[in-house]
Amino acid sequence: MSTFAKPENALKRAEELINVGQKQDALQALHDLITSKRYRAWQKTLEKIMFKYIELCVDMRKGRYAKDGLIQYRIVCQQVNVNSLEEVIKHFMHLSTERAEIARNQAQALEEALDVEDLEADKRPEDLMLSYVSGEKGKERSDRELVTPWFKFLWETYRTVLEILRNNSKLESLYAMTAHRAFQFCKQYKRTTEFRRLCEIIRNHLANLNKYKDQRDRPDLTAPESLQLYLDTRFEQLKIATELELWQEAFRSVEDIHGLMCMVKKTPKPSLMVVYYAKLTEIFWISGSHLYHAYAWLKLFSLQKNFNKNLSQKDLQMIASSVVLAALSVPPYDHTRGASHLELENEKERNIRMANLIN
């Protein structure tokens, strides 16, 4: 382990190593300093070191090093200078996004390059065999090797940052921004597997927030600003789920929003509830739940009529017509007749869950 009398010496030594092409040694030198217990008081030099450290981590795609460094820097910053941690994390995300975009622009066959089911999975043996048998060479192979690793690293960056920022009232704005950017990443590149993982990550963070109520710097969801950040994140999650046509995840997202409302015993502003019921009409229609689909349309009509003063009479009539058509689409008979006891119990549980969502 490298030891330095002053942090400036570590930065100077790292620069020297970089200049002679020894980036790994430079990274290790900075890592040793950042994780050392000798430097736990924040100073501007540490911020400069973190910027250089993050640049090396991104350049070499060293996600584990980046996470270790950020965890240590959070300990140094969170009670003294949270803004410094935010700047370092923003720099980390900016560099990761930039490198992924550069790789994407260099590859002309993006569709083929990103045709990977799971960014976290290693190459399967059959894929390796196929590449040798088929003689995959040149452009197709270089596209896959160039683009996929950088998109995988960008995805890991989002996961790392969310983990660093989770359940901290001083960092909740940056947490929300990171979640939104991760959702947009999934939407833009149609990463359905990663989207499901992202939803589960955020879900677990909220569950832990409720579990450990004595945690220091815990966000207070009864505070309007904190609640709004969490709701905005959940509504963004719901929108992306429906745009990706992940209807089961969309339903779970609605349950997340409803659970959040029940937890704080507050109803979001009408503009958000319009989105809530509009998405429910889509989800219930896709699932064939015609009765709940009609009721969701009725709730949407009521909200628009009472709160949307800019809505034209023509648009209001169109929504009213949708309510009538939805009601007429409800089957006049019980389609569960002849179903087994287990199926009836499952249907009963499903109906209770759906009824709760529309109050």
C-alpha positions in Angstrom: 0.0 0.0 0.0 1.3 3.4 -1.0 1.7 6.0 1.8 2.0 9.8 1.3 2.8 12.6 3.8 0.3 14.8 2.0 -2.6 14.2 -0.4 -1.0 16.5 -3.0 1.9 14.0 -3.2 -0.4 11.2 -4.1 -2.0 13.3 -6.9 1.4 14.3 -8.2 2.6 10.6 -8.2 -0.5 9.5 -10.0 0.1 12.1 -12.7 3.7 10.9 -13.1 2.5 7.3 -13.5 -0.2 8.2 -16.0 2.4 10.1 -18.1 4.5 6.9 -18.4 1.5 4.7 -19.2 1.1 3.0 -15.8 -2.6 3.8 -15.2 -3.2 0.8 -13.0 -0.5 1.8 -10.6 -1.8 5.4 -10.6 -5.3 4.2 -9.8 -4.0 2.0 -7.0 -2.0 4.9 -5.5 -5.1 7.1 -5.4 -7.2 4.2 -4.1 -4.8 3.6 -1.2 -5.0 7.3 -0.2 -8.8 7.5 -0.5 -9.4 4.4 1.6 -6.8 5.4 4.2 -8.0 6.4 7.6 -5.5 9.1 7.8 -7.5 11.4 5.5 -11.0 11.5 6.8 -11.3 15.3 7.1 -12.6 17.0 3.9 -10.2 19.3 2.0 -10.2 20.7 -1.5 -7.3 18.5 -2.5 -9.3 15.4 -1.8 -11.9 16.6 -4.3 -9.3 17.0 -7.0 -8.0 13.5 -6.2 -11.5 12.1 -6.5 -12.0 13.8 -9.9 -8.7 12.2 -11.2 -9.6 8.9 -9.5 -13.0 8.8 -11.2 -11.5 9.6 -14.6 -9.1 6.7 -14.2 -11.9 4.4 -13.1 -14.0 5.3 -16.2 -11.1 5.1 -18.6 -10.2 1.6 -17.4 -13.8 0.6 -16.7 -13.0 -0.2 -13.1 -16.5 -0.1 -11.5 -15.6 -1.8 -8.3 -12.8 0.7 -7.6 -15.2 3.6 -8.4 -17.7 2.3 -5.9 -15.1 1.8 -3.1 -13.8 5.3 -3.6 -17.2 6.9 -3.6 -18.3 5.1 -0.4 -15.2 6.4 1.3 -15.7 9.9 0.0 -19.3 9.9 1.1 -18.1 9.2 4.7 -15.8 12.2 4.4 -18.3 14.6 2.8 -21.8 13.9 4.0 -21.6 15.9 7.3 -19.3 18.6 6.0 -19.6 19.2 2.2 -22.3 17.2 0.4 -22.0 19.5 -2.6 -18.5 18.1 -3.3 -19.8 14.5 -3.3 -22.6 15.6 -5.7 -20.1 17.2 -8.1 -17.9 14.1 -8.1 -20.9 11.8 -8.7 -22.2 14.0 -11.5 -18.7 13.9 -13.1 -18.8 10.1 -12.8 -22.1 9.8 -14.6 -21.1 12.4 -17.2 -17.9 10.6 -18.1 -19.6 7.2 -18.2 -22.4 8.5 -20.4 -19.9 10.3 -22.7 -17.8 7.2 -23.2 -20.9 5.1 -24.0 -22.1 7.7 -26.5 -18.6 7.8 -28.1 -18.6 4.0 -28.5 -22.2 4.1 -29.8 -21.3 6.7 -32.4 -18.2 4.7 -33.5 -20.4 1.6 -34.1 -22.5 1.8 -37.2 -24.6 -1.3 -36.4 -26.0 -0.3 -32.9 -29.0 -2.6 -33.2 -26.8 -5.7 -33.6 -24.2 -4.5 -31.1 -26.8 -4.1 -28.3 -28.7 -7.3 -29.1 -27.9 -8.7 -25.6 -30.7 -10.0 -23.4 -28.9 -9.2 -20.1 -26.1 -6.7 -19.6 -25.0 -8.4 -16.4 -24.6 -11.9 -18.0 -21.3 -13.2 -19.2 -20.8 -14.6 -22.7 -22.5 -18.0 -22.9 -20.4 -21.0 -24.1 -22.7 -21.5 -27.1 -22.0 -17.8 -28.2 -18.3 -18.4 -28.1 -18.6 -21.6 -30.1 -20.9 -19.9 -32.6 -18.4 -17.1 -33.1 -15.6 -19.6 -34.0 -17.9 -21.8 -36.2 -19.4 -18.9 -38.1 -16.1 -17.0 -38.4 -17.6 -13.8 -37.0 -14.9 -11.2 -37.7 -14.3 -7.6 -38.6 -17.0 -5.1 -38.2 -19.8 -7.1 -36.5 -17.4 -8.4 -33.9 -15.8 -5.0 -33.3 -19.2 -3.4 -32.9 -20.2 -5.9 -30.2 -16.8 -5.7 -28.4 -16.8 -1.9 -28.6 -20.3 -0.9 -27.6 -21.6 -3.5 -25.2 -18.9 -3.2 -22.6 -19.4 0.6 -22.3 -23.2 0.3 -22.0 -22.7 -2.4 -19.4 -20.3 0.0 -17.5 -22.9 2.8 -17.8 -25.6 0.6 -16.4 -23.2 -0.4 -13.5 -22.6 3.3 -12.9 -26.3 4.0 -12.4 -26.5 1.1 -10.0 -23.5 2.2 -8.0 -24.7 5.8 -7.8 -28.1 4.8 -6.6 -26.5 2.6 -3.9 -24.3 5.4 -2.7 -27.1 8.0 -2.6 -29.9 5.8 -1.2 -32.0 6.8 1.8 -30.1 10.0 2.6 -32.1 13.2 3.0 -29.1 15.3 2.0 -28.7 13.5 -1.3 -32.3 12.7 -2.2 -32.5 15.2 -5.1 -29.4 13.7 -6.8 -30.9 10.2 -6.1 -34.1 11.2 -7.9 -32.2 12.7 -10.8 -30.1 9.5 -11.2 -33.2 7.3 -11.1 -34.8 9.4 -13.9 -31.6 9.2 -16.0 -31.5 5.4 -15.5 -35.1 5.1 -16.6 -34.4 7.2 -19.7 -31.4 4.9 -20.4 -33.7 1.9 -20.3 -36.3 3.6 -22.5 -33.9 4.9 -25.1 -32.1 1.5 -25.6 -35.1 -0.7 -24.8 -33.3 -2.4 -21.9 -36.3 -4.3 -20.4 -34.2 -6.6 -18.3 -32.3 -3.7 -16.7 -35.6 -1.8 -16.3 -37.1 -4.6 -14.2 -33.9 -4.7 -12.1 -34.0 -0.9 -11.6 -37.6 -1.0 -10.4 -36.7 -3.7 -7.9 -33.6 -1.7 -6.7 -35.7 1.4 -6.0 -38.4 -0.7 -4.4 -35.9 -2.3 -2.0 -34.5 1.1 -1.1 -37.9 2.3 0.0 -38.5 -0.9 1.9 -35.3 -0.5 3.8 -36.2 3.2 4.5 -39.3 2.0 6.3 -37.5 -0.8 8.0 -34.7 1.2 9.5 -36.5 4.2 10.9 -33.8 5.3 13.3 -31.2 5.7 10.5 -29.2 8.9 10.5 -30.1 11.5 7.8 -33.2 9.4 6.9 -35.5 11.1 4.4 -38.8 12.3 5.9 -41.6 11.3 3.5 -44.0 13.5 5.4 -42.0 16.5 4.2 -43.7 17.8 1.0 -40.4 18.2 -0.9 -39.2 14.7 -0.1 -42.6 13.1 -0.9 -42.7 14.9 -4.3 -39.3 13.6 -5.3 -40.4 10.0 -4.5 -43.7 10.4 -6.3 -42.1 11.9 -9.3 -39.7 9.0 -9.5 -42.5 6.5 -9.2 -44.6 8.2 -11.9 -41.6 8.3 -14.2 -41.2 4.6 -13.6 -44.9 4.0 -14.5 -44.6 6.0 -17.7 -41.5 4.1 -18.9 -43.1 0.8 -18.0 -46.1 1.5 -20.2 -44.0 2.8 -23.0 -41.9 -0.3 -23.0 -45.2 -2.3 -22.8 -44.1 -4.1 -19.6 -47.6 -4.3 -18.2 -46.9 -6.5 -15.2 -44.1 -4.0 -14.2 -46.5 -1.1 -14.9 -49.1 -2.7 -12.5 -46.5 -3.1 -9.8 -45.5 0.6 -10.4 -49.1 1.6 -9.8 -49.1 -0.4 -6.6 -45.8 1.3 -5.6 -47.5 4.7 -6.0 -50.6 3.6 -4.2 -48.5 2.2 -1.4 -46.6 5.5 -1.1 -49.9 7.4 -0.9 -51.2 5.1 1.8 -47.9 5.4 3.7 -48.0 9.1 4.0 -51.8 9.4 3.9 -51.7 12.1 1.2 -53.1 12.3 -2.3 -50.8 13.7 -5.0 -51.7 16.8 -6.9 -54.5 16.4 -9.5 -52.0 16.6 -12.5 -50.3 13.4 -11.2 -53.5 11.6 -10.5 -54.6 12.3 -14.1 -51.5 10.3 -15.2 -52.2 7.7 -12.6 -55.7 6.9 -13.8 -54.8 7.4 -17.5 -52.2 4.6 -17.1 -54.6 2.5 -15.2 -57.0 2.6 -18.1 -54.3 1.2 -20.3 -53.2 -1.5 -17.8 -56.8 -2.7 -17.1 -57.6 -2.8 -20.8 -54.5 -4.9 -21.6 -55.3 -7.3 -18.7 -58.9 -7.7 -19.8 -60.2 -6.2 -16.5 -63.1 -4.4 -18.2 -65.0 -3.4 -15.1 -62.0 -1.7 -13.5 -61.1 -0.3 -16.9 -64.5 1.5 -17.0 -64.2 2.7 -13.4 -60.7 4.1 -14.1 -62.1 6.0 -17.1 -64.8 7.4 -14.8 -62.2 8.6 -12.2 -60.2 10.2 -15.0 -63.3 12.0 -16.3 -64.1 13.3 -12.9 -60.6 14.6 -12.3 -60.4 16.3 -15.7 -63.8 17.9 -15.3 -63.1 19.2 -11.8 -59.5 20.3 -12.0 -58.5 20.8 -15.6 -59.8 24.3 -16.4 -58.0 24.4 -19.7 -59.8 21.3 -21.1 -62.0 22.2 -24.1 -65.6 21.0 -24.2 -64.8 18.8 -27.2 -62.0 17.0 -25.3 -64.3 16.6 -22.2 -67.0 15.1 -24.5 -64.4 12.7 -25.9 -63.4 11.5 -22.4 -67.1 11.1 -21.5 -67.6 9.0 -24.6 -64.7 6.8 -23.6 -66.4 6.3 -20.2 -69.6 5.2 -21.9 -67.8 2.9 -24.3 -65.7 1.4 -21.5 -68.9 0.7 -19.5 -70.6 -0.9 -22.5 -67.5 -3.2 -22.9 -68.0 -4.8 -19.5 -69.2 -8.4 -20.1 -72.7 -9.0 -18.6 -71.7 -12.5 -17.3 -69.3 -14.1 -14.9 -66.4 -15.5 -16.9 -65.1 -17.4 -13.9 -68.0 -19.9 -13.9 -66.5 -23.4 -13.9 -63.1 -22.3 -12.5 -61.3 -24.3 -9.8 -61.2 -23.2 -6.2 -57.6 -22.1 -6.5 -58.4 -20.1 -9.6 -61.3 -18.4 -7.9 -59.1 -17.5 -4.9 -56.4 -16.0 -7.2 -59.1 -14.1 -9.0 -60.5 -12.8 -5.7 -57.1 -11.6 -4.6 -56.4 -10.0 -8.0 -59.8 -8.2 -7.8 -59.0 -6.9 -4.3 -55.6 -5.5 -5.5 -57.2 -3.8 -8.5 -60.1 -2.4 -6.4 -57.6 -0.9 -4.0 -55.8 1.0 -6.8 -59.0 2.8 -7.8 -60.2 3.4 -4.2 
